[in-house]
Amino acid sequence: MKYFIYKYSPKTIGLTPQDNLKVIVPRSKVEEYLKLGFNKISIIHLKNLTFYSLISFFRTEQKLELIEEIFTLDESLMSDIGLLSSIFTSGIKGTESKLFFKDKYYMRSILNGIVKQPRIFEEWDITQLPKQGIIKPRRSEAGKGVFIYNTKDALQKDLRFLTKDTDQVLIEELVDYEVMLSCDGIVSNGKLIYAFVHEYIGKITEISEKNINIKRTASYYWKNPKVINAIIQNSQKVVDYLGDKNDTYPIHFEWFYSEKKNELIFCEGACRFGGARIPFLIEDAFGLNILSKYWEVKFNKNIENKKVFFPKNIASSFLAFNDGKKQLINFNTELIKLKEYSQYTKIGTISEPKNNSSDIKFLIRFTSIDEEEFTENIKKIKQEIFHIHSPI
């Protein structure tokens, strides 16, 4: 029996009932699985999806079932699931891989000399640290707990970073780049068999200032395909050194790209689908349902080993984050041709400023036939955001 552990809605990952599969979920999600056609016997709900609770469950379950595999698509659970797999399964080699993808210090250490990446600093002597840097927890996600400093004086004044347990955080130099890109796809048996490249509009460090995040089909498909090929090839190198060669899993690898130097620098990676609706952007632009394809490959059905697709349009998502302002009315969904509009905060209330990249006010998904239409669509969206908010 295979066990899939997930605390979020199954709708976001395209999961459907499968033979020889049980899902372990919070009680609040049981009804969603039933509506998707799962029978009650295949749904296990636990009060807490913690390592303590899960190990107790599997110790009982192994007396009743042969545990073939334990897996998840929840980044926050990767380390625990890797350890559980090591304890309760045989023939699956994934413990180290899951830990390496989760822990940024291990990730940086293993990839040292394999792909270009930011320099890390292990000595917390302020005289030896870079003038500008970024401090991040080793095992957090969605930008939680990240601190960027632009002067050593700023770092020295913020004593919470200089006095905390430095074993739990990582300090890196700030990278000089113009564009951030991501490689999103599926790995099976150590090979990147599906790969798609997306582009962030603006630097990732500017999101907290502007409170918006725009992701789109990478412009390099049209203006410089060599960059696309380089990202896919370098992503395969990351898989070679960090990945489990006996498993099937999605990837979301982020890369800094300097056009001036024609240089790719690895930011970080995860064994999950990218946020900001990236799986749906893939379908909008390339015509492939990557969620369904993942489950097909995972369960050995109709596997197609295609690596590079060419987009038919520019698929984009526009995320507006909580910014402390009051949204007066809904976004005008007739403004542009939308694929999706999702509102996450109540109209007329003041949203708390965001703490990480999951604190979203609303999300817009749309397509554009070319760069001109994309630029015009973004302009209209930004004007509408100014219109629907109070000045304070």
C-alpha positions as CSV (number, residue, x, y, z in Angstrom):
1,M,0.0,0.0,0.0
2,K,1.2,3.5,-0.8
3,Y,0.4,6.4,1.5
4,F,0.1,10.0,0.4
5,I,0.2,12.7,3.2
6,Y,-1.1,16.2,2.5
7,K,-2.7,18.9,4.6
8,Y,-4.1,21.1,1.8
9,S,-6.9,20.7,-0.7
10,P,-6.5,17.9,-3.2
11,K,-8.0,20.2,-5.9
12,T,-4.7,22.1,-6.0
13,I,-2.7,19.0,-7.2
14,G,-5.1,17.1,-9.4
15,L,-5.2,14.0,-7.2
16,T,-7.7,11.3,-8.1
17,P,-8.5,7.9,-6.5
18,Q,-5.9,5.2,-7.3
19,D,-5.6,1.5,-6.6
20,N,-3.3,0.7,-3.8
21,L,-3.3,4.2,-2.4
22,K,-4.4,5.6,0.9
23,V,-4.4,9.3,1.8
24,I,-3.6,10.7,5.2
25,V,-5.2,14.1,5.8
26,P,-6.6,16.5,8.4
27,R,-10.2,15.9,9.4
28,S,-11.2,19.1,7.8
29,K,-10.2,17.8,4.3
30,V,-12.0,14.4,4.4
31,E,-15.2,15.8,2.7
32,E,-13.1,17.1,-0.3
33,Y,-11.6,13.7,-0.8
34,L,-15.0,12.0,-0.6
35,K,-16.4,14.4,-3.3
36,L,-13.5,13.4,-5.6
37,G,-14.5,9.7,-5.4
38,F,-12.2,8.4,-2.7
39,N,-13.9,5.7,-0.5
40,K,-13.8,6.1,3.2
41,I,-11.5,3.2,3.8
42,S,-8.8,4.9,1.7
43,I,-9.0,8.1,3.7
44,I,-7.2,8.3,7.0
45,H,-7.6,11.5,9.1
46,L,-5.3,12.4,11.9
47,K,-5.6,15.3,14.4
48,N,-2.0,16.4,13.7
49,L,0.2,15.5,10.7
50,T,3.3,15.6,12.9
51,F,6.2,13.2,13.0
52,Y,5.0,12.1,16.5
53,S,1.5,11.3,15.3
54,L,2.5,9.7,12.0
55,I,5.1,7.4,13.4
56,S,2.6,6.0,15.9
57,F,0.1,5.5,13.0
58,F,2.6,3.6,10.8
59,R,3.7,1.4,13.6
60,T,0.2,0.2,13.9
61,E,-0.5,0.2,10.2
62,Q,2.6,-2.0,9.4
63,K,1.0,-4.8,11.3
64,L,-2.0,-4.7,8.9
65,E,-0.5,-3.7,5.5
66,L,2.8,-3.9,3.6
67,I,3.9,-0.3,3.4
68,E,5.4,0.2,-0.1
69,E,5.8,3.9,-0.1
70,I,5.1,7.1,2.0
71,F,5.2,10.4,0.0
72,T,3.9,14.0,0.0
73,L,3.9,17.1,-2.1
74,D,3.9,19.4,1.0
75,E,7.4,21.0,1.3
76,S,7.0,21.5,5.0
77,L,6.7,17.8,5.6
78,M,9.5,16.6,3.3
79,S,12.1,15.9,6.0
80,D,9.7,14.0,8.2
81,I,8.3,11.9,5.3
82,G,11.9,11.0,4.3
83,L,12.6,9.7,7.7
84,L,9.3,7.8,7.9
85,S,10.1,6.2,4.5
86,S,13.5,5.1,5.8
87,I,11.9,3.5,8.9
88,F,8.9,1.8,7.3
89,T,9.6,1.0,3.7
90,S,12.1,-1.1,1.8
91,G,13.7,-0.4,-1.6
92,I,12.8,3.3,-1.6
93,K,15.9,5.4,-1.3
94,G,14.7,8.9,-0.7
95,T,15.6,10.0,2.9
96,E,18.7,11.8,2.1
97,S,17.2,13.4,-1.1
98,K,14.2,14.8,0.8
99,L,16.5,16.2,3.5
100,F,18.9,17.8,1.0
101,F,16.1,19.6,-0.9
102,K,14.6,20.8,2.4
103,D,17.7,21.9,4.2
104,K,19.4,24.8,2.4
105,Y,22.7,24.3,4.0
106,Y,23.0,20.7,2.8
107,M,21.7,21.8,-0.6
108,R,24.4,24.4,-0.9
109,S,27.1,22.1,0.4
110,I,26.4,19.2,-2.0
111,L,26.0,21.5,-5.0
112,N,29.3,23.3,-4.3
113,G,31.4,23.1,-7.5
114,I,28.5,21.5,-9.5
115,V,26.4,24.5,-10.4
116,K,27.1,28.2,-9.8
117,Q,25.3,29.4,-6.6
118,P,25.6,32.2,-4.0
119,R,28.5,32.0,-1.6
120,I,27.6,31.0,1.9
121,F,29.3,32.2,5.1
122,E,29.7,29.7,8.0
123,E,31.6,32.1,10.3
124,W,29.4,34.7,12.0
125,D,32.2,37.2,12.4
126,I,30.6,40.5,11.2
127,T,33.9,41.7,9.9
128,Q,34.0,38.7,7.5
129,L,30.5,38.9,6.3
130,P,29.6,40.6,3.0
131,K,28.4,44.2,2.9
132,Q,25.1,43.1,1.5
133,G,23.6,39.7,2.3
134,I,20.5,37.6,2.9
135,I,19.8,35.6,6.1
136,K,17.3,32.7,5.8
137,P,16.2,29.8,8.0
138,R,17.7,26.5,6.7
139,R,14.4,24.7,6.5
140,S,11.6,27.3,5.9
141,E,9.5,27.8,2.8
142,A,7.5,30.6,1.1
143,G,10.0,33.3,2.1
144,K,9.3,32.9,5.9
145,G,11.9,34.4,8.2
146,V,14.1,35.8,5.4
147,F,16.0,39.0,6.3
148,I,17.9,41.1,3.7
149,Y,20.4,43.7,4.8
150,N,22.2,46.3,2.6
151,T,24.7,47.5,5.1
152,K,26.7,45.9,8.0
153,D,25.3,48.6,10.3
154,A,21.8,47.4,9.6
155,L,22.8,43.8,10.4
156,Q,24.7,44.9,13.6
157,K,21.6,46.8,14.8
158,D,19.4,43.8,14.4
159,L,20.8,41.7,17.2
160,R,18.1,39.0,16.9
161,F,20.1,37.6,13.9
162,L,23.5,37.9,15.5
163,T,22.5,36.2,18.8
164,K,20.1,33.5,17.6
165,D,21.1,29.8,17.0
166,T,23.3,30.2,13.9
167,D,23.0,26.4,13.3
168,Q,19.4,27.0,12.1
169,V,20.0,29.9,9.7
170,L,22.1,30.4,6.6
171,I,23.8,33.6,5.4
172,E,24.5,34.2,1.8
173,E,25.9,37.0,-0.4
174,L,23.4,38.9,-2.5
175,V,23.6,37.9,-6.2
176,D,23.9,40.5,-9.0
177,Y,21.3,39.5,-11.6
178,E,18.6,40.9,-13.8
179,V,16.0,38.1,-14.1
180,M,14.8,35.3,-11.9
181,L,13.6,32.1,-13.7
182,S,12.3,28.8,-12.6
183,C,12.4,25.3,-14.0
184,D,9.2,23.4,-13.3
185,G,8.6,19.8,-14.3
186,I,8.7,16.1,-13.5
187,V,11.6,13.9,-12.6
188,S,11.3,10.1,-12.9
189,N,14.1,7.6,-12.1
190,G,16.7,10.4,-12.0
191,K,15.8,12.0,-15.3
192,L,14.0,15.3,-15.9
193,I,11.4,14.1,-18.4
194,Y,9.2,17.2,-18.5
195,A,10.6,20.7,-18.1
196,F,9.1,24.2,-18.5
197,V,10.7,27.6,-17.7
198,H,9.0,30.5,-16.1
199,E,10.1,34.1,-15.5
200,Y,9.5,36.4,-12.5
201,I,8.9,40.1,-13.4
202,G,11.1,42.1,-11.1
203,K,13.6,40.8,-8.5
204,I,12.3,38.5,-5.8
205,T,13.8,40.8,-3.2
206,E,11.5,43.6,-4.4
207,I,8.2,41.7,-3.7
208,S,8.0,42.9,-0.1
209,E,8.3,46.5,-1.2
210,K,5.8,46.4,-4.1
211,N,3.5,43.8,-2.7
212,I,3.0,42.2,-6.1
213,N,4.4,39.1,-7.7
214,I,4.1,38.4,-11.5
215,K,5.1,35.1,-13.0
216,R,4.9,34.3,-16.7
217,T,6.0,31.9,-19.5
218,A,9.7,32.8,-19.9
219,S,10.4,35.4,-22.6
220,Y,13.6,33.4,-23.5
221,Y,11.5,30.8,-25.4
222,W,11.2,33.5,-28.1
223,K,14.3,35.8,-27.7
224,N,17.0,33.3,-26.7
225,P,16.2,29.6,-26.5
226,K,19.8,28.8,-25.5
227,V,18.9,30.2,-22.0
228,I,16.0,27.7,-21.8
229,N,18.2,24.8,-22.7
230,A,20.9,25.9,-20.2
231,I,18.3,26.0,-17.4
232,I,17.0,22.6,-18.2
233,Q,20.6,21.1,-18.5
234,N,21.7,22.7,-15.2
235,S,18.5,21.6,-13.5
236,Q,19.3,18.0,-14.5
237,K,22.7,18.5,-12.8
238,V,20.9,19.5,-9.6
239,V,18.7,16.4,-9.9
240,D,21.8,14.2,-10.5
241,Y,23.4,15.3,-7.1
242,L,20.3,15.9,-4.9
243,G,17.5,13.7,-6.4
244,D,16.3,10.3,-5.6
245,K,17.0,8.0,-8.6
246,N,14.2,5.6,-7.8
247,D,11.3,8.0,-7.4
248,T,9.0,10.2,-9.4
249,Y,8.5,13.7,-8.2
250,P,7.7,17.3,-9.4
251,I,10.4,20.0,-9.2
252,H,10.5,23.8,-8.8
253,F,14.0,25.1,-9.2
254,E,14.7,28.8,-9.0
255,W,17.6,30.4,-10.9
256,F,19.1,33.9,-11.0
257,Y,20.1,34.9,-14.6
258,S,22.5,37.7,-15.5
259,E,22.1,38.8,-19.1
260,K,25.2,41.0,-18.9
261,K,27.3,38.0,-17.9
262,N,25.2,35.3,-19.6
263,E,25.4,33.5,-16.2
264,L,23.0,31.2,-14.4
265,I,23.2,31.0,-10.6
266,F,21.1,28.4,-8.7
267,C,18.9,30.0,-6.0
268,E,17.2,27.0,-4.5
269,G,14.9,24.1,-5.4
270,A,12.1,22.0,-4.0
271,C,10.4,18.7,-4.8
272,R,6.9,20.2,-5.3
273,F,4.9,22.1,-7.9
274,G,5.7,25.8,-8.1
275,G,3.3,28.4,-6.6
276,A,1.4,31.2,-8.2
277,R,-0.6,28.5,-10.2
278,I,2.5,27.4,-12.2
279,P,0.9,24.0,-13.1
280,F,-2.0,25.9,-14.7
281,L,0.3,28.3,-16.4
282,I,1.9,25.2,-18.0
283,E,-1.4,24.0,-19.3
284,D,-2.4,27.5,-20.5
285,A,0.8,28.0,-22.5
286,F,1.9,24.5,-23.5
287,G,-1.4,22.6,-23.5
288,L,-0.1,19.9,-21.1
289,N,-2.0,19.1,-17.8
290,I,1.2,18.6,-15.7
291,L,-0.8,17.6,-12.6
292,S,-2.5,14.7,-14.5
293,K,0.8,13.8,-16.1
294,Y,2.5,13.6,-12.8
295,W,0.0,11.1,-11.4
296,E,0.2,9.1,-14.7
297,V,4.0,8.8,-14.4
298,K,3.8,8.2,-10.7
299,F,1.5,5.2,-11.2
300,N,3.2,4.0,-14.5
301,K,0.4,4.9,-17.0
302,N,1.0,6.2,-20.5
303,I,4.5,7.6,-19.9
304,E,5.7,10.0,-22.6
305,N,9.4,11.1,-22.3
306,K,9.1,14.5,-23.8
307,K,11.5,17.1,-22.5
308,V,11.0,20.5,-24.2
309,F,7.8,22.0,-25.4
310,F,7.3,25.4,-27.2
311,P,4.6,27.7,-25.8
312,K,1.6,28.8,-27.9
313,N,1.2,32.0,-25.9
314,I,2.3,33.8,-22.7
315,A,0.6,32.5,-19.6
316,S,0.8,34.7,-16.5
317,S,-0.3,35.0,-12.9
318,F,-0.5,38.3,-11.0
319,L,-0.5,38.0,-7.2
320,A,-1.4,41.0,-5.0
321,F,-0.2,40.6,-1.4
322,N,-1.7,41.9,1.8
323,D,-0.3,45.4,2.2
324,G,-2.2,47.1,5.0
325,K,-4.6,48.8,2.7
326,K,-8.4,48.5,2.4
327,Q,-9.7,46.9,-0.9
328,L,-13.0,48.8,-1.6
329,I,-14.4,46.7,-4.4
330,N,-13.7,43.5,-6.4
331,F,-11.3,43.6,-9.3
332,N,-13.0,44.3,-12.6
333,T,-13.0,40.8,-14.2
334,E,-14.1,42.3,-17.5
335,L,-11.0,44.4,-17.8
336,I,-8.9,41.7,-19.6
337,K,-9.7,38.2,-20.7
338,L,-9.1,36.1,-17.5
339,K,-8.4,32.5,-16.9
340,E,-8.9,32.9,-13.1
341,Y,-9.7,35.5,-10.5
342,S,-9.4,34.4,-6.8
343,Q,-10.1,36.8,-3.9
344,Y,-8.6,35.8,-0.6
345,T,-9.4,38.8,1.6
346,K,-12.8,40.2,2.5
347,I,-13.8,43.4,0.6
348,G,-13.9,46.5,2.8
349,T,-11.4,45.2,5.4
350,I,-7.9,46.3,5.9
351,S,-5.4,43.5,5.2
352,E,-2.5,42.9,7.5
353,P,0.9,43.4,5.8
354,K,2.3,40.2,4.4
355,N,4.8,38.0,6.3
356,N,5.6,35.6,3.5
357,S,4.7,34.8,-0.1
358,S,1.6,32.9,0.9
359,D,-0.2,36.0,2.3
360,I,-2.2,36.7,-0.8
361,K,-4.9,39.3,-1.3
362,F,-6.0,38.2,-4.7
363,L,-4.7,36.2,-7.7
364,I,-5.3,36.8,-11.4
365,R,-4.4,34.3,-14.1
366,F,-4.5,35.3,-17.8
367,T,-2.9,34.7,-21.2
368,S,-1.5,37.1,-23.8
369,I,-0.8,36.4,-27.5
370,D,2.5,38.4,-27.5
371,E,4.7,40.7,-25.6
372,E,2.7,43.8,-26.6
373,E,-0.5,42.4,-25.2
374,F,1.2,41.1,-22.1
375,T,2.6,44.6,-21.3
376,E,-0.8,46.2,-21.9
377,N,-2.5,43.6,-19.7
378,I,-0.1,44.3,-16.8
379,K,-0.6,48.0,-17.2
380,K,-4.4,47.6,-17.0
381,I,-4.1,45.4,-13.9
382,K,-1.8,47.8,-12.0
383,Q,-4.2,50.7,-12.8
384,E,-7.1,48.7,-11.6
385,I,-5.3,47.9,-8.3
386,F,-4.8,51.6,-7.7
387,H,-8.5,52.2,-8.4
388,I,-10.0,49.6,-6.2
389,H,-8.0,50.5,-3.0
390,S,-8.3,53.2,-0.5
391,P,-5.4,55.6,-0.3
392,I,-4.5,54.4,3.2
